[in-house]
Amino acid sequence: MARDVPDNLLVRIAQGDPLATQECLRRHGAMVWSLALRSTHGRRAEAEDAVQEIFIEVWRSAAKYNPEKGSESLFVAMIARRRLIDRFRARAPEMVDIADVEIAADDSPSHEAEIGADYGAVRQGLKLLKPEERRVLDLGFVYGMTQSEIVEQTGMPLGTVKSHMRRGLIRLREFMGVSSTTNDGQEA
């Protein structure tokens, strides 16, 4: 459920409230710092630059935030993810397996709910996938690569990348107990 608009930090940032900007940094800084530090493999100077870029983007994009579509934390995390993927693509650092990524603890009790209560289950499910399935899912979802970019990165044929991705997602859904249907109502 959306908060009242006056209490919404991103709405207040979009309106130019400097106190809201400071509160946003305080509230989401630890999460953004953790994601940036992990994506830069512990290189603090790079992580600091990434955090700065992320919060500048949050400031610029605050007017696009719609409280009906998700929490502020999710909005900030998605901006962080996009910025970190852009940095990754620009520098192509060493790959990190998604199953090894941890989300930093947050003081707020709603933090886990905001990033997804199924996070731990997804991590466990990823560990059960075949290495090639997990690798293409990592490259596609963590690093934001297209299937063509995955082909270039791995040397696998496009059909193989598509098959590994589809089988990996199906196995992950099965592990999670989630069924999916296609647009025509058929089981995927």
N, C-alpha and C positions, 0 to 999 in steps of 0.2 A: 504494500500500500504506500502511496506517495506521502511524503511529509508536507506540511503546510508550506506554501511557496516562500513566505518570509524567512523560515528557518532553513531553507535549502541553501547550502553553501554555494553550489554551482550557479544557482540563480542569482544569489547575491554577488558572486564574482562577476557574472555577466553584467550586473548593474554597476560595477565599479567599486564595490565595498572592499577597502583594503583590509579590514578586520577579517572578512571572509577568506581572503587569500591566505592570511596568516593561519587561520583555523584549518584550512584545507591542507596546508603544509604540515601542521601538527598532527592532524587526523590521519593523513594518508602517506606521510613521509616515510615511515618505517617500511610499509609495504613496497613503495616505489624503490627505496634504497635497497631493500633485499633483492628485488627482481633485477635491478641494475647491477648490483655487485655480483650476483650469480651469473648474469649473462656476459659479464666482462671477465669472468674467471678470477675474481678477486682483485682485479686491477682498480684500485681505489680512484685514481685520477680519472680514468675512463668512466667509472661508475658515477662520479660526481658530475661529469659533463652530461652523461645520460640523464641523470635526475633533473638537472637544470633544463635540458631540452624537453623532458616530459612535462614538467610543471609549466613551462612556457606554453606548450601545446594545450595543457589543461586550461590555462588562462584564456588562450585564443578560442578554444572550442566550448567554453562554458555555456555560451548562449545556445548551443546545439543540444544540450542535455535535456532529456525529457524524463521527469521522475516516474512517469507511467510505464516506461520501458525498462527500468532497472534502477538499482541503487547507485548512489554516488561512487561507492567503492568499485563497483563493477565498471562504471564509466571511466574512472581514473585508471583502473587496471587494464582496460582495453586500449586506452591511449598509450599506456606504458608498453604494452605488448607490441603495438604497431611501431612505436618509436624504436624499441629494442630490436625488432625484426629489421627495420631499416638500417640500424647501425650494424647489425650482423651481416646483412647483405653487402654493406659498404666495406666491411673489414674482413669478412669470412673467417671468424675465429674458429677454434677447435670446437667440434660438435659436442653437445651435451645431451645425454639420453633423458627424455622426459620423465622416465621412472625415477631418475636420480634427483629431480628438481623438488625442492621443498618450498612451501609458502611460509613466510615468516609469521611468527605468532603476533597477534594484535591484542591490545588491551580490551577492545570492545567485545562483549559476549556475542554480538551478532556477526562478527567478522567471518567465522566459519560458514555460517548460512549464506552470507553475501557471496563468497567465492565458490560455493557449491558444496553441499553436504556429502556428495558422492565422490569427492576428490580422492579420499583414501582408497575407496573401492576401485576407482579408475586406475590408480597407481598399481594396485595389486593385479588387476586385470592385464595391464600392460606387461607386467613381468611374466605372464603366462603365454604371451604371444611368441610366435617364432621370431628369431632375431631380424629376419628380413622384413617381416610385417611391421614390427615395432620401428624399424629404421625408417621405412617410408612414411609411417604415421608421424614419427618425430619430425622428419624433414618437412612434411606437409603442414602439420598443425602447430608445432612449436616454432619452427623456423619460417613458416609462411611460404614455403616454396611451392611453385606450381608443379604439376606432374612432369612437364617438360624440363623444369629445372632439376627435379629429382633424377630424371633420366641422365642429365649431364653430370650430376654429382656422383651417381652410383655406377653409371655405365650399364644399367639394366635396360632392357627394351621397354618401350612405353606400355605394351600390353602386360608385361610382368609387373611393372610398377602399379598399374591399375588393379591387377589381380591381388597383389599383396595388400594394397590399401583396402580393397573391398573385403577380402577374407579377414583381415585384421579388425576392421570395424564390426563385421558380423560376429566374430569371436568375442570382441569386447562387449558388444550388446548382449550376447548370450550370457557372459559372465555376470553382467550387471542385471540380468533379468529384464531387459528392455526389449520389447518387440518393436519393429518398425514396419511401416506399410508404405507402399508407393502411392503415387497420386491416384491410381485407379483402385485403391483399396486392397491390392494384393500384398501378401507378406513378402518383405524384401529378403 
